[in-house]
């Protein structure tokens, strides 16, 4: 079973940057689309960004367009989320997941202070 492990979260001031990583085990990583999602306190989990298997196509939630960049390194079985110009409303637990299958990992916490 493929496992996904998120890392890179932390506490940052508004306007700052963080880069999240999602490391995958197994051989399915390179062949499947993946995404980042987040869940803020008291809110439902929401879509943040997605990337196709090759890294050539991206999709973003309107709330993060122009600030976040999703990428992947297939030989390293790792996906990234570069987050710039962070806002307090970006505070959430961030999760990575295969778009069409799989379960949620433990997530990584991002806190943006004002």
LUMBA-559449 format. One line per 5 residues: number of its first residue (from 1); their letters; for each residue x, y, z of C-alpha. Coordinates in steps of 0.5 Angstrom, whole numbers. Layout:
residues N
NUM = A = X:Y:Z | ... .
//
This chain:
residues 114
1 = XXXXX = 0:0:0 | 3:7:-2 | 4:11:4 | 4:19:3 | 8:23:9 .
6 = XXXXX = 7:31:9 | 13:35:12 | 15:43:12 | 10:46:16 | 11:51:21 .
11 = XXXXX = 10:58:24 | 11:64:19 | 9:71:19 | 4:74:14 | 8:75:7 .
16 = XXXXX = 13:70:9 | 14:63:5 | 14:56:6 | 15:50:2 | 11:43:3 .
21 = XXXXX = 14:36:1 | 10:30:0 | 14:24:0 | 11:17:-3 | 13:10:-2 .
26 = XXXXX = 12:5:-8 | 12:5:-15 | 5:9:-17 | 7:16:-15 | 10:17:-22 .
31 = XXXXX = 4:15:-26 | -2:19:-22 | -4:26:-21 | -4:28:-14 | -6:34:-10 .
36 = XXXXX = -6:38:-4 | -12:40:0 | -12:43:7 | -17:44:13 | -17:50:17 .
41 = XXXXX = -20:50:24 | -27:49:24 | -28:48:17 | -29:43:12 | -23:40:8 .
46 = XXXXX = -22:44:1 | -18:43:-5 | -12:47:-6 | -8:45:-12 | -7:39:-17 .
51 = XXXXX = -2:36:-21 | -2:31:-27 | 2:25:-27 | 8:29:-31 | 8:35:-28 .
56 = XXXXX = 6:39:-34 | -1:41:-32 | -3:44:-26 | -10:47:-23 | -11:51:-17 .
61 = XXXXX = -16:54:-12 | -18:61:-13 | -16:63:-6 | -8:61:-8 | -7:63:-15 .
66 = XXXXX = -1:67:-16 | 2:65:-9 | 2:58:-9 | 6:53:-14 | 5:46:-14 .
71 = XXXXX = 11:41:-17 | 13:34:-17 | 20:30:-18 | 18:24:-20 | 25:20:-19 .
76 = XXXXX = 25:22:-12 | 17:20:-11 | 16:27:-8 | 11:33:-9 | 12:40:-7 .
81 = XXXXX = 8:46:-5 | 11:53:-5 | 7:58:-2 | 9:65:-2 | 5:71:0 .
86 = XXXXX = 2:67:6 | -4:70:9 | -7:68:16 | -13:65:12 | -8:60:10 .
91 = XXXXX = -7:57:17 | -9:50:16 | -7:43:16 | -4:41:9 | -5:34:6 .
96 = XXXXX = -3:31:0 | -7:25:-4 | -7:22:-10 | -13:25:-14 | -17:18:-15 .
101 = XXXXX = -15:14:-10 | -12:13:-3 | -13:15:4 | -11:21:8 | -4:22:11 .
106 = XXXXX = -3:26:18 | -2:32:15 | 3:38:16 | 1:44:20 | 2:51:17 .
111 = XXXX = 0:57:22 | 1:64:19 | 1:70:24 | -1:77:23 .
//
